[in-house]
């Protein structure tokens, strides 16, 4: 029987972000993905233009509570939440999932607290206290903030390894119910500097074991890479033997696979245009499906934080 | 990588509409843009009172189409279930524009109106589909027998009237695949009969053994696979003369995989949620069936 995940994110008709970035890789790796779309946009806003609409909070809540959990009684192995631009929707879905994870400990919640990136918010400011509240009360299994989101959620500026470690400690203090945290795309440089590597860190609430990886940075910006990363983390972490889960190993595998997919995307773009692109709007997930099929050999070395 | 725009329903749980079409096509290397005409918790076979969610309004659909204009040319467009007259008209208007700009685009229209004598859309949808079918812009239609009768305007009681219906519709549609014919036509309830007809060629009757169960989404899977087949036939030979053995073979394999994964002796029935849940197509488990390496089985029964 395929494992079941409920993935609550945005839908773009064209391109690969949100549910479009998460669904195909998870399906290709054998997950039965129930995709609940919080918006339906023609494409992601990174293009500079898009059209579409958002789903109403009450409709989304109705689908989950009356439909999936009430009427169909579906036993999920995991829930994945990403971009939820509507505050009402975020609150309603937060409440529903907090209840679900309380009632049924088999459901593992992977939460990407999508607030913004590189010092800029992409959601209204009111989303911040709502996420703090969800992380305080919800039995979240894994949270995957990026550097900016980690700073907002902990109040600690990250500018070196010491402050990264401090922010992780603060995260565990503030949100003791969150069992695992992965902090993605950390850099200690100021904006505008050219960066050759990014840091990704992970830590477990119970053991407080924290590690980090240095990942070489490809010289381009990829939309949807964060969404792909949290989906693949869900797969690689939750398919491990539950008695011996190893977050650090899961993260290494995912970073290695994402790196291969980004490189493949980059090469395909380079082949189609003259100058190397700085901004890549659409991940080439379909052309990377052979990479998704294989078990990726870990490329990086974990360093104790 | 060929690009497709598919406008049909989205269910959060289960595999009908875009959920049945998208993953198989992606596995075959298609870049699929999915425009969802509804977002429901599950398909309506679970019972009408167990479906939650919303229809995309025609204004909302129109707005997404406007946004998509930035992404240029598709190799194919497909439409399936659309909930009402306004949404069919909106799809029709936008697909027409694309087809007129780019005549080599393949347009597959599944005129989803009903089955077995029962309409599941409002009657005012019928003239919209009739207008599309006679517009000479659509390349392929995939009606079941009931939908074919609606489009033809007459009851089809024997093979002669089936031939006349195809002949009439071929005046404006080059490829017609009748996805399921009533068992009376061939006097054989142990098989499902399907007729594929390309203008200027004799129509071919295919048959597959009947599986005693109630599957949903098979038609949506079928039309997605058919589109891939037609695209590749045209690429390879420049012709639209189709052999659908491969399409039927993949569908049969998905159904066999679905049965393998269901508890023995479950026969799904309308309105029974537990059984419906177990009979959802195993689209994901069938991952390795979509790209075929060996020769498909032969399902050809005879010429029509």
Boltz contact constraints between the chains, C-beta under 6 A:
constraints:
  - contact:
      token1: [A, 2]
      token2: [B, 284]
      max_distance: 6.0
  - contact:
      token1: [A, 13]
      token2: [B, 33]
      max_distance: 6.0
  - contact:
      token1: [A, 13]
      token2: [B, 35]
      max_distance: 6.0
  - contact:
      token1: [A, 13]
      token2: [B, 64]
      max_distance: 6.0
  - contact:
      token1: [A, 14]
      token2: [B, 33]
      max_distance: 6.0
  - contact:
      token1: [A, 14]
      token2: [B, 71]
      max_distance: 6.0
  - contact:
      token1: [A, 24]
      token2: [B, 26]
      max_distance: 6.0
  - contact:
      token1: [A, 27]
      token2: [B, 23]
      max_distance: 6.0
  - contact:
      token1: [A, 27]
      token2: [B, 284]
      max_distance: 6.0
  - contact:
      token1: [A, 32]
      token2: [B, 284]
      max_distance: 6.0
  - contact:
      token1: [A, 34]
      token2: [B, 12]
      max_distance: 6.0
  - contact:
      token1: [A, 34]
      token2: [B, 13]
      max_distance: 6.0
  - contact:
      token1: [A, 36]
      token2: [B, 12]
      max_distance: 6.0
  - contact:
      token1: [A, 37]
      token2: [B, 39]
      max_distance: 6.0
  - contact:
      token1: [A, 42]
      token2: [B, 64]
      max_distance: 6.0
  - contact:
      token1: [A, 42]
      token2: [B, 67]
      max_distance: 6.0
  - contact:
      token1: [A, 42]
      token2: [B, 68]
      max_distance: 6.0
  - contact:
      token1: [A, 50]
      token2: [B, 67]
      max_distance: 6.0
  - contact:
      token1: [A, 51]
      token2: [B, 63]
      max_distance: 6.0
  - contact:
      token1: [A, 51]
      token2: [B, 64]
      max_distance: 6.0
  - contact:
      token1: [A, 51]
      token2: [B, 66]
      max_distance: 6.0
  - contact:
      token1: [A, 51]
      token2: [B, 67]
      max_distance: 6.0
  - contact:
      token1: [A, 52]
      token2: [B, 64]
      max_distance: 6.0
  - contact:
      token1: [A, 53]
      token2: [B, 60]
      max_distance: 6.0
  - contact:
      token1: [A, 59]
      token2: [B, 54]
      max_distance: 6.0
  - contact:
      token1: [A, 62]
      token2: [B, 52]
      max_distance: 6.0
  - contact:
      token1: [A, 63]
      token2: [B, 12]
      max_distance: 6.0
  - contact:
      token1: [A, 63]
      token2: [B, 41]
      max_distance: 6.0
  - contact:
      token1: [A, 63]
      token2: [B, 52]
      max_distance: 6.0
  - contact:
      token1: [A, 63]
      token2: [B, 53]
      max_distance: 6.0
  - contact:
      token1: [A, 66]
      token2: [B, 52]
      max_distance: 6.0
  - contact:
      token1: [A, 67]
      token2: [B, 41]
      max_distance: 6.0
  - contact:
      token1: [A, 67]
      token2: [B, 52]
      max_distance: 6.0
  - contact:
      token1: [A, 68]
      token2: [B, 13]
      max_distance: 6.0
  - contact:
      token1: [A, 68]
      token2: [B, 41]
      max_distance: 6.0
  - contact:
      token1: [A, 71]
      token2: [B, 50]
      max_distance: 6.0
  - contact:
      token1: [A, 72]
      token2: [B, 273]
      max_distance: 6.0
  - contact:
      token1: [A, 286]
      token2: [B, 26]
      max_distance: 6.0
  - contact:
      token1: [A, 286]
      token2: [B, 31]
      max_distance: 6.0
